[in-house]
């Protein structure tokens, strides 16, 4: 066990010491286990984040549900080929109210169910938000633009939001995907993605063309951003390493970096 228990009150104090701004809009990527022994588990962390931002702040988290996808693309684990047709036919359509997150962590999964949280309409790469700007961030999420200009990530950029990495690294920094849309490099490409959605009350297996994402260089990119700009506040929240930065500066840097280093 690492250190004494942490609580909503101690986490709030740590977040404020790191530099979380009351009234800000902030997207959070997190790992509950990294924080140590949390009194109250994930809901206590959500409460601390909300307290640090205050009533005028807007809290945002990615609430991705990657399992709502074509089984032909599944590798962890794959499923037998003969199952594919039945899965496509019977997979429940995305429902913002009840579809669980996948590989987002306990804090994001808790946050999406909190009273007042709004969740965007994308079946695989949704975001949830709570606060004065929640509707602006989550509404009008285009089904063929998972993390680009018609997504919550771009609306966060409009708001000059903050990004908080709480016990995770830049490899989990979703805002870097927005930079992928804005950058140009020789091997940039699109792909077809499919998910079950409900349109006008009817379930559809929807196929869309969208950017083929690549996060393999995000850790290196994030490290370069920290080194080159000095724009990342680094500290400790609970037992976790934490990083706080402005999203617009990060995305601008990342788009230029991808254009220079991706092939």
C-alpha positions in Angstrom: 0.0 0.0 0.0 1.4 3.4 -1.1 1.0 6.0 1.6 -2.1 6.9 3.7 -5.6 6.9 2.2 -6.6 9.8 0.1 -10.0 11.5 0.1 -12.1 14.0 -1.8 -10.8 16.8 0.4 -7.1 15.8 0.0 -7.5 15.2 -3.8 -9.2 18.6 -4.2 -6.3 20.3 -2.4 -3.8 18.4 -4.6 -5.6 19.4 -7.8 -5.7 23.1 -6.8 -1.9 22.9 -5.9 -1.2 21.5 -9.3 -2.9 24.4 -11.0 -6.5 23.4 -11.7 -8.4 26.6 -12.3 -11.8 27.3 -10.8 -14.2 28.0 -13.7 -12.1 26.2 -16.3 -13.3 23.6 -18.8 -11.1 20.5 -18.4 -10.9 17.1 -20.0 -9.6 14.4 -17.7 -7.9 11.1 -18.5 -7.3 9.0 -15.4 -6.4 5.8 -13.6 -8.1 5.2 -10.2 -5.5 2.7 -9.1 -2.6 5.2 -9.6 -4.1 7.5 -6.9 -3.5 5.1 -4.0 -6.2 4.0 -1.6 -9.1 6.3 -2.3 -11.8 6.7 0.4 -15.0 6.4 -1.6 -13.4 5.1 -4.8 -14.2 6.6 -8.2 -17.1 8.8 -7.1 -14.8 10.5 -4.6 -12.4 11.4 -7.4 -15.3 12.8 -9.5 -16.3 14.9 -6.5 -12.8 16.2 -6.1 -12.5 17.1 -9.7 -15.8 18.9 -9.6 -14.9 20.7 -6.4 -11.5 21.9 -7.8 -13.3 23.3 -10.9 -16.1 24.9 -8.8 -19.7 25.5 -9.9 -18.6 27.6 -13.0 -16.3 24.9 -14.3 -17.1 22.2 -16.8 -15.7 18.7 -16.3 -15.3 16.4 -19.4 -14.1 12.8 -19.8 -13.8 10.5 -22.8 -16.5 7.8 -22.5 -15.4 5.6 -25.4 -17.2 2.3 -26.1 -15.0 0.6 -28.6 -16.8 -2.7 -28.3 -19.6 -1.2 -30.5 -17.6 -1.9 -33.7 -17.3 -4.4 -36.5 -16.2 -7.8 -35.0 -14.0 -8.3 -38.1 -11.6 -5.7 -36.5 -11.4 -7.3 -33.1 -8.0 -8.5 -32.0 -8.1 -8.4 -28.2 -9.6 -11.0 -28.3 -10.8 -11.9 -31.8 -14.0 -13.9 -32.3 -14.7 -16.8 -34.7 -15.5 -15.7 -38.3 -18.8 -17.6 -38.1 -20.0 -15.3 -35.3 -19.5 -12.0 -37.2 -22.9 -12.0 -39.0 -24.9 -12.6 -35.8 -22.9 -10.1 -33.8 -23.6 -7.4 -36.5 -27.3 -8.3 -36.5 -27.9 -8.5 -32.8 -25.4 -6.0 -31.1 -27.6 -3.5 -29.2 -27.5 0.0 -30.6 -25.5 2.7 -28.8 -27.5 4.4 -26.0 -25.8 7.3 -24.3 -27.7 6.6 -21.1 -26.7 3.0 -20.7 -23.9 1.9 -23.0 -20.8 1.3 -20.7 -17.4 2.7 -21.4 -14.6 0.3 -22.4 -11.0 0.6 -21.3 -11.7 4.1 -20.0 -11.2 3.3 -16.3 -13.4 3.4 -13.3 -13.5 7.2 -12.9 -14.8 7.8 -16.4 -17.3 5.0 -16.0 -18.5 6.5 -12.8 -18.7 10.0 -14.2 -20.9 9.1 -17.2 -23.7 8.1 -14.8 -23.6 11.2 -12.5 -26.6 13.4 -12.4 -26.3 16.3 -14.8 -23.8 14.6 -17.1 -24.4 14.8 -20.8 -22.9 12.3 -23.2 -22.3 12.8 -26.9 -23.9 10.7 -29.7 -20.9 9.0 -31.2 -21.2 5.2 -30.7 -17.4 4.6 -30.2 -15.7 7.8 -29.2 -18.3 9.7 -27.1 -17.4 12.2 -24.4 -19.4 13.1 -21.3 -19.5 16.5 -19.7 -21.1 18.3 -16.8 -21.2 22.0 -16.1 -22.1 25.2 -17.9 -20.5 24.3 -21.2 -21.7 20.6 -21.2 -24.2 21.0 -24.0 -21.8 23.0 -26.2 -19.2 20.3 -25.8 -21.3 17.2 -26.3 -24.1 18.3 -28.8 -23.8 17.8 -32.5 -21.1 15.1 -32.4 -21.0 13.9 -36.0 -21.1 10.1 -36.5 -18.4 10.3 -39.3 -16.1 12.6 -37.2 -15.1 10.7 -34.1 -12.4 13.1 -32.8 -12.2 15.8 -35.4 -13.7 19.2 -36.1 -17.3 18.1 -35.4 -16.5 16.4 -32.1 -16.3 17.4 -28.5 -12.5 17.7 -28.8 -12.8 20.6 -31.2 -15.4 22.3 -29.0 -12.9 22.0 -26.1 -10.4 23.7 -28.3 -12.9 26.5 -29.0 -13.1 26.9 -25.2 -9.3 26.9 -24.6 -9.9 24.0 -22.2 -7.3 22.3 -20.0 -6.2 18.7 -20.2 -5.4 16.8 -17.1 -3.5 13.5 -17.2 -4.1 11.9 -13.8 -1.9 8.9 -13.3 -1.7 8.2 -17.1 0.7 9.3 -19.8 0.4 11.1 -23.1 -0.4 7.7 -24.8 -3.8 8.2 -23.3 -4.1 11.9 -24.3 -7.1 11.9 -26.5 -6.8 15.5 -27.6 -3.8 14.4 -29.7 -6.3 12.7 -32.1 -7.7 16.2 -32.9 -4.2 17.1 -34.0 -4.3 14.1 -36.4 -7.2 15.6 -38.2 -5.5 18.9 -38.6 -2.0 17.6 -39.5 -0.8 16.4 -42.9 1.8 13.6 -43.4 2.4 11.2 -46.3 0.8 8.0 -45.0 -2.3 9.7 -43.5 -5.4 7.7 -44.5 -9.0 7.0 -43.9 -10.8 3.8 -43.1 -14.4 2.4 -42.8 -15.8 2.0 -39.3 -19.1 0.4 -38.4 -21.3 0.5 -35.3 -25.0 -0.1 -34.3 -26.9 3.2 -33.9 -30.5 4.3 -33.5 -31.8 6.8 -36.0 -35.4 8.0 -35.8 -36.1 5.1 -33.4 -34.8 2.4 -35.7 -31.6 0.4 -35.2 -29.1 0.6 -38.1 -25.7 -1.0 -38.7 -24.0 2.2 -39.8 -20.8 2.3 -41.8 -18.8 5.6 -42.0 -15.6 6.8 -43.5 -13.3 8.5 -40.9 -9.7 9.1 -40.1 -7.6 6.0 -39.4 -6.1 6.9 -36.0 -2.6 6.1 -34.9 -1.5 6.7 -31.3 1.8 4.8 -31.4 3.9 8.0 -31.2 1.8 9.9 -28.7 4.2 9.2 -25.8 7.1 10.6 -27.7 5.1 13.6 -29.0 3.9 14.4 -25.5 7.5 14.2 -24.1 8.7 16.6 -26.8 5.8 19.0 -26.1 6.8 19.1 -22.4 10.5 19.6 -23.2 10.1 22.2 -26.0 7.4 24.3 -24.5 7.7 24.1 -20.7 3.9 24.4 -20.8 3.0 21.4 -18.7 2.5 21.6 -15.0 3.7 18.5 -13.3 2.9 17.4 -9.8 1.3 14.7 -7.6 -2.3 14.1 -6.9 -2.8 11.5 -4.3 -0.1 9.0 -5.1 -0.4 9.6 -8.9 1.9 11.6 -11.2 -0.3 14.4 -12.8 0.1 16.6 -15.8 -1.9 19.7 -16.6 -1.8 21.6 -19.8 -3.8 23.9 -22.2 -5.4 21.9 -24.9 -5.1 24.5 -27.7 -1.4 24.8 -27.3 -1.0 21.0 -27.2 -3.0 20.5 -30.3 -1.3 23.3 -32.3 2.1 21.8 -31.3 1.1 18.3 -32.1 -0.3 19.1 -35.6 3.0 20.7 -36.5 5.0 17.8 -34.9 3.1 15.2 -36.9 3.7 17.1 -40.1 7.4 17.1 -39.4 8.0 13.6 -38.0 5.3 11.3 -39.4 6.0 9.5 -42.6 
